[in-house]
Amino acid sequence: MITIIDYGLGNIKAFANVYKSLGVPFVLAAKAGDLDDATKIILPGVGAFDHAIDLLKSSGMKERLDEIVIKGKAPVLGICVGMQMLASSSEEGKLHGLGWMNGTVKRIDSSSLTTRTRLPHMGWNSVEAVRQGSLFEGIDTGTRFYFLHSYYFHCHNSEDVVALTEYGGWFPCAVNSANVYGVQFHPEKSHQGGIRLLQNFANL
């Protein structure tokens, strides 16, 4: 069962609408007891890193999620700040991340940007897959997805990078290590490419 984590952040209704349209069963989880049947997890997020971590801890779901993801090896997909939470730490905040993937979150170097609007990186940008299959099965390289962020996930292991995008320089916009996946963009706002990616996750 796909379980969408509803801890007060993210476009929960948009994810629910996508999976409803695809005919994929899902549930929303707002407390630890809602996670009992979880076999795949969507961890959305918007806003600041520390605020997201605080809300997840306050929901009472963090420890149960650790068990499901780390011990149970259930596939999890972190999205935007949800992806950044997968890391051990972030330059944006002081709290520890979930540590489900070997990486840290860094701020985009605005000095390298030539656009009038520097940060956040907002709008549509092409995504170049560097690992085929999995999340990007059936998605053409160069497909555009919707972004809204000022920080990115820096993988300590380059083999964990699945896709890149360019904004004043190339940075990882999709990552994967074992059962842990993350995308910096918003598939729930990215039309057909995003729908296909969410369907691919459901098919893992």
SERO-4910 file (N, C-alpha, C, O; in steps of 0.05 Angstrom, whole numbers):
BEGIN
 pado doro    nc1    nc2    nc3   cac1   cac2   cac3    cc1    cc2    cc3    oc1    oc2    oc3
  Met    A     17    -24      0      0      0      0     18     25      0     35     28     17
  Ile    A     13     43    -19     27     69    -19     16     86      3     -8     90      5
  Thr    A     34     96     20     26    113     43     38    140     40     63    143     38
  Ile    A     21    161     38     30    188     35     31    201     63     11    202     77
  Ile    A     55    210     71     59    220     98     48    249    100     57    267     86
  Asp    A     27    252    117     14    277    120     21    288    148      7    283    168
  Tyr    A     44    303    149     53    314    174     52    344    175     64    357    192
  Gly    A     36    355    157     31    384    157     45    400    135     42    424    133
  Leu    A     60    386    118     74    399     96     71    383     70     68    359     71
  Gly    A     71    398     48     70    384     22     43    384      9     23    390     22
  Asn    A     43    378    -16     18    379    -32      4    352    -30      2    337    -50
  Ile    A     -6    345     -7    -18    319     -1    -41    313    -20    -42    291    -32
  Lys    A    -59    332    -24    -82    328    -41    -74    322    -70    -86    306    -83
  Ala    A    -53    336    -79    -44    332   -107    -34    304   -111    -40    291   -132
  Phe    A    -18    293    -92     -9    265    -94    -33    246    -94    -34    227   -110
  Ala    A    -52    251    -76    -75    234    -74    -91    234   -100   -100    214   -110
  Asn    A    -93    258   -113   -108    260   -138    -94    244   -160   -107    231   -177
  Val    A    -67    246   -161    -52    231   -182    -57    201   -179    -64    187   -198
  Tyr    A    -54    191   -155    -57    162   -151    -86    153   -154    -91    131   -163
  Lys    A   -105    170   -147   -133    163   -152   -138    161   -182   -152    143   -190
  Ser    A   -127    180   -197   -131    179   -226   -118    155   -239   -127    145   -260
  Leu    A    -96    145   -227    -82    122   -238    -94     96   -228    -87     74   -238
  Gly    A   -113     97   -210   -125     73   -198   -106     58   -180   -109     34   -176
  Val    A    -87     72   -168    -68     60   -150    -77     64   -121    -81     87   -113
  Pro    A    -81     43   -105    -90     46    -78    -69     61    -61    -45     58    -64
  Phe    A    -79     78    -44    -62     94    -26    -77    101     -1   -102     99      0
  Val    A    -62    109     20    -74    119     44    -57    143     53    -34    146     45
  Leu    A    -69    160     70    -55    182     82    -48    174    111    -64    161    124
  Ala    A    -24    182    119    -16    175    147     -9    201    162      8    216    154
  Ala    A    -23    205    184    -19    229    201     -9    221    228     -2    239    244
  Lys    A     -8    195    234      2    185    260     14    158    256      9    145    236
  Ala    A     29    149    276     44    124    273     26    100    267     33     83    252
  Gly    A      2     99    279    -16     77    274    -26     75    245    -34     54    237
  Asp    A    -24     97    230    -32     96    202    -12     83    184    -17     79    161
  Leu    A     12     76    195     33     65    179     34     34    179     52     22    167
  Asp    A     15     21    192     16     -8    195     16    -23    169     29    -44    167
  Asp    A      3    -13    149      1    -27    123     19    -16    102     16    -22     78
  Ala    A     37      2    109     54     16     90     74     -3     77     89    -17     91
  Thr    A     74     -4     50     94    -20     35    111     -1     18    133     -9     10
  Lys    A    101     22     11    116     43     -3    107     70     10     84     73     17
  Ile    A    127     88     11    122    113     26    129    137      9    150    138     -4
  Ile    A    110    157      8    116    183     -4    120    203     19    103    206     36
  Leu    A    143    216     19    150    236     39    152    263     26    173    270     16
  Pro    A    130    279     25    131    305     12    143    326     31    149    320     54
  Gly    A    146    350     21    156    372     38    159    398     23    166    398      0
  Val    A    154    419     37    159    446     27    169    463     51    164    456     74
  Gly    A    182    485     45    191    503     66    218    496     76    235    486     62
  Ala    A    223    502    102    250    501    114    255    473    125    237    460    135
  Phe    A    280    465    124    290    439    133    283    434    162    270    414    169
  Asp    A    292    451    181    287    447    209    257    445    216    249    429    232
  His    A    241    462    203    213    462    208    201    435    200    184    424    214
  Ala    A    210    425    177    199    399    168    207    376    187    190    359    194
  Ile    A    232    376    195    241    355    214    225    357    240    217    337    251
  Asp    A    221    381    251    206    385    275    178    374    273    168    361    291
  Leu    A    165    381    250    137    372    247    135    341    245    117    329    255
  Leu    A    155    329    231    154    300    228    158    287    256    144    267    262
  Lys    A    177    297    272    180    287    298    155    290    316    147    272    330
  Ser    A    143    314    313    119    320    329     96    302    322     78    297    338
  Ser    A     95    292    297     74    275    288     74    247    301     54    233    302
  Gly    A     97    240    313    101    214    325    107    192    305    107    168    313
  Met    A    112    199    280    116    178    259    145    172    254    151    152    241
  Lys    A    164    189    263    192    186    255    203    158    262    215    145    245
  Glu    A    200    150    287    211    125    295    200    101    280    214     83    273
  Arg    A    174    102    275    161     80    260    171     80    231    175     59    219
  Leu    A    174    104    220    185    106    192    213     95    191    221     82    171
  Asp    A    230    101    211    257     90    212    256     59    210    271     47    195
  Glu    A    237     47    225    235     18    225    226      8    197    237    -12    187
  Ile    A    207     21    185    196     12    160    217     15    137    219     -3    120
  Val    A    231     37    137    250     43    115    277     29    120    287     17    101
  Ile    A    288     31    144    315     21    149    314     -9    154    330    -24    142
  Lys    A    297    -18    171    295    -47    177    278    -62    157    285    -84    149
  Gly    A    255    -51    150    237    -65    133    243    -61    103    232    -76     86
  Lys    A    261    -42     96    269    -37     69    246    -30     50    247    -36     26
  Ala    A    226    -17     60    204     -8     43    214     15     26    228     33     36
  Pro    A    207     16      0    215     39    -17    203     65     -7    179     65      1
  Val    A    218     86     -6    209    112      2    218    133    -19    240    131    -29
  Leu    A    200    151    -25    206    173    -44    203    200    -30    181    208    -24
  Gly    A    226    213    -25    225    240    -14    223    261    -36    236    258    -56
  Ile    A    207    281    -32    202    301    -52    207    329    -42    196    337    -21
  Cys    A    223    344    -56    231    372    -49    244    371    -22    265    358    -18
  Val    A    233    385     -2    245    384     25    244    355     36    261    348     52
  Gly    A    224    340     28    224    312     35    248    297     26    258    279     40
  Met    A    259    304      2    284    293     -7    307    302     10    324    286     18
  Gln    A    308    328     16    330    339     32    330    326     60    352    323     72
  Met    A    307    319     71    306    307     97    319    279     98    326    270    119
  Leu    A    323    267     75    336    241     74    365    242     82    377    222     90
  Ala    A    377    266     79    405    270     85    411    271    115    392    270    132
  Ser    A    436    272    122    444    273    151    442    301    162    437    304    186
  Ser    A    445    322    145    444    349    154    440    368    131    441    360    108
  Ser    A    434    393    137    430    414    117    443    440    125    442    448    148
  Glu    A    454    454    105    464    481    110    442    500    118    448    522    129
  Glu    A    417    493    112    395    511    119    388    511    148    377    531    159
  Gly    A    394    489    162    386    487    190    407    475    208    430    471    200
  Lys    A    398    469    233    417    458    253    409    430    261    425    417    274
  Leu    A    386    421    255    377    395    264    388    373    246    396    377    224
  His    A    389    349    258    398    325    243    375    317    224    352    318    231
  Gly    A    383    308    200    364    297    181    358    268    188    367    258    209
  Leu    A    343    255    171    335    227    176    359    208    173    360    187    186
  Gly    A    378    216    156    402    199    152    397    174    137    411    154    141
  Trp    A    376    173    121    369    149    106    387    146     81    388    124     69
  Met    A    400    167     73    419    166     50    444    181     57    442    201     72
  Asn    A    466    173     46    492    185     52    495    211     36    503    211     13
  Gly    A    489    234     49    491    259     36    486    282     54    476    278     77
  Thr    A    491    306     45    485    331     59    471    350     40    474    348     16
  Val    A    457    369     51    442    389     35    458    415     35    465    426     56
  Lys    A    462    426     11    478    450      8    461    472     -6    443    466    -22
  Arg    A    468    496     -1    455    519    -14    466    523    -42    490    520    -47
  Ile    A    449    529    -61    457    535    -88    474    560    -87    467    580    -74
  Asp    A    497    560   -101    515    583   -102    503    605   -120    505    603   -144
  Ser    A    491    625   -107    477    646   -123    496    663   -139    488    676   -158
  Ser    A    522    663   -132    541    680   -146    546    669   -175    556    684   -192
  Ser    A    538    644   -179    542    633   -206    518    637   -224    519    629   -248
  Leu    A    497    649   -214    472    652   -229    473    678   -245    482    699   -236
  Thr    A    464    676   -270    462    700   -288    434    709   -292    430    730   -305
  Thr    A    414    695   -281    386    703   -284    380    727   -266    393    731   -245
  Arg    A    360    742   -273    352    765   -257    342    756   -229    349    767   -209
  Thr    A    326    735   -230    317    723   -205    336    701   -197    339    681   -212
  Arg    A    349    704   -175    371    685   -167    360    661   -152    360    639   -162
  Leu    A    351    666   -128    340    644   -111    313    654   -100    310    677    -93
  Pro    A    294    636    -98    296    607   -103    297    601   -133    289    617   -150
  His    A    306    577   -139    304    565   -165    275    557   -168    265    539   -156
  Met    A    260    572   -186    231    568   -187    223    566   -216    230    583   -233
  Gly    A    207    546   -222    196    543   -249    205    516   -262    215    498   -249
  Trp    A    201    515   -288    206    490   -303    235    489   -312    247    508   -321
  Asn    A    246    465   -309    274    460   -318    276    431   -328    263    413   -318
  Ser    A    294    428   -347    297    401   -358    314    384   -339    331    394   -325
  Val    A    309    358   -340    322    338   -323    336    318   -341    324    307   -359
  Glu    A    361    314   -335    378    295   -350    384    270   -334    399    271   -314
  Ala    A    371    248   -341    376    223   -326    404    213   -332    412    212   -355
  Val    A    418    204   -311    445    192   -315    444    163   -308    464    148   -313
  Arg    A    422    153   -297    417    125   -293    390    118   -305    370    130   -298
  Gln    A    389     98   -322    365     91   -336    347     73   -319    357     60   -300
  Gly    A    322     72   -327    303     55   -313    293     66   -287    296     90   -282
  Ser    A    281     49   -271    271     57   -245    252     80   -246    232     78   -261
  Leu    A    257    102   -232    238    125   -231    234    137   -259    213    148   -264
  Phe    A    254    136   -276    253    150   -302    246    131   -325    251    138   -348
  Glu    A    237    107   -319    228     89   -340    207    101   -357    186    110   -347
  Gly    A    211    103   -384    191    114   -402    190    144   -402    172    155   -415
  Ile    A    209    158   -389    210    187   -389    234    196   -405    256    188   -399
  Asp    A    229    212   -425    251    221   -443    270    239   -427    262    255   -411
  Thr    A    297    235   -432    316    252   -419    312    280   -430    307    284   -454
  Gly    A    314    300   -413    308    328   -421    280    336   -415    272    359   -419
  Thr    A    263    317   -405    236    324   -397    237    346   -375    254    345   -357
  Arg    A    218    365   -377    218    387   -358    200    381   -334    178    371   -337
  Phe    A    210    388   -310    196    385   -285    195    412   -270    211    430   -276
  Tyr    A    177    414   -252    173    440   -237    190    440   -211    188    421   -195
  Phe    A    206    461   -208    223    464   -184    216    488   -168    206    508   -178
  Leu    A    221    486   -142    219    510   -124    236    504    -99    228    490    -81
  His    A    261    514   -100    280    508    -78    304    527    -80    309    540   -101
  Ser    A    319    528    -58    345    542    -57    368    525    -48    391    533    -48
  Tyr    A    362    499    -42    382    481    -32    380    455    -49    359    449    -61
  Tyr    A    402    440    -49    402    415    -64    416    393    -48    430    398    -29
  Phe    A    411    368    -56    422    345    -43    449    338    -55    451    332    -79
  His    A    470    339    -38    497    332    -47    502    303    -38    505    298    -14
  Cys    A    505    285    -57    510    257    -52    539    253    -45    557    262    -59
  His    A    545    239    -23    572    232    -16    582    209    -34    607    206    -38
  Asn    A    564    194    -46    571    173    -65    559    181    -92    535    182    -95
  Ser    A    576    186   -111    566    195   -137    549    175   -151    533    182   -169
  Glu    A    551    149   -144    535    129   -156    505    131   -148    488    118   -160
  Asp    A    500    147   -127    472    150   -118    457    171   -135    433    175   -131
  Val    A    471    186   -152    458    206   -169    443    193   -192    455    177   -207
  Val    A    418    199   -194    401    187   -215    397    207   -238    396    199   -261
  Ala    A    394    233   -232    389    253   -252    400    280   -243    403    285   -219
  Leu    A    406    297   -263    417    323   -258    400    345   -271    386    339   -291
  Thr    A    402    369   -261    391    392   -274    410    415   -271    428    414   -254
  Glu    A    407    435   -288    426    458   -289    413    484   -281    393    492   -292
  Tyr    A    425    497   -261    416    524   -253    441    537   -241    446    535   -217
  Gly    A    456    551   -258    481    563   -249    503    542   -245    523    547   -232
  Gly    A    498    518   -255    515    495   -251    498    470   -248    474    473   -241
  Trp    A    509    447   -252    494    422   -251    492    413   -222    512    414   -207
  Phe    A    469    403   -214    466    392   -187    447    367   -189    431    365   -207
  Pro    A    450    348   -170    432    325   -169    403    334   -164    398    348   -145
  Cys    A    385    324   -181    356    330   -176    341    304   -171    317    305   -165
  Ala    A    354    281   -173    342    256   -166    364    237   -156    385    235   -168
  Val    A    358    223   -134    378    206   -122    366    179   -114    341    177   -111
  Asn    A    382    159   -111    373    133   -103    395    117    -90    417    115   -102
  Ser    A    390    105    -68    408     86    -55    391     64    -43    375     69    -25
  Ala    A    393     40    -54    377     17    -45    347     24    -47    338     29    -69
  Asn    A    333     24    -25    304     28    -26    297     58    -21    273     64    -20
  Val    A    316     75    -20    311    104    -14    315    120    -40    336    119    -53
  Tyr    A    294    135    -47    293    152    -71    286    181    -63    273    185    -43
  Gly    A    296    199    -79    289    227    -74    290    243   -100    306    238   -118
  Val    A    271    262   -103    271    281   -125    268    309   -115    252    314    -97
  Gln    A    283    328   -125    282    355   -116    258    370   -128    248    389   -115
  Phe    A    250    363   -151    227    376   -164    201    365   -153    200    347   -137
  His    A    179    376   -163    152    369   -154    138    353   -176    126    364   -194
  Pro    A    139    326   -175    125    310   -195     95    315   -196     82    313   -217
  Glu    A     84    321   -172     55    325   -171     46    350   -185     22    354   -189
  Lys    A     65    367   -192     59    392   -207     70    392   -235     70    412   -249
  Ser    A     81    368   -244     96    367   -269     83    352   -291     96    340   -308
  His    A     56    353   -291     41    342   -314     48    313   -320     52    297   -301
  Gln    A     49    306   -345     52    277   -353     78    265   -343     79    242   -335
  Gly    A    100    280   -345    126    269   -335    124    262   -306    134    241   -297
  Gly    A    112    280   -290    110    275   -261     91    252   -255     96    236   -237
  Ile    A     69    250   -270     50    228   -266     64    201   -272     61    182   -257
  Arg    A     80    201   -294     94    176   -301    114    168   -279    117    145   -272
  Leu    A    128    188   -268    148    182   -247    134    171   -222    144    152   -210
  Leu    A    111    182   -214     97    172   -191     86    144   -197     84    127   -178
  Gln    A     78    139   -221     69    112   -229     92     93   -228     89     70   -218
  Asn    A    116    101   -237    139     84   -236    146     77   -207    153     54   -201
  Phe    A    144     96   -189    149     90   -161    129     69   -150    137     51   -136
  Ala    A    104     72   -158     84     53   -150     90     25   -160     82      5   -148
  Asn    A    103     23   -183    109     -2   -196    135    -15   -186    141    -38   -194
  Leu    A    150     -2   -169    176    -13   -160    171    -40   -145    190    -52   -136
***
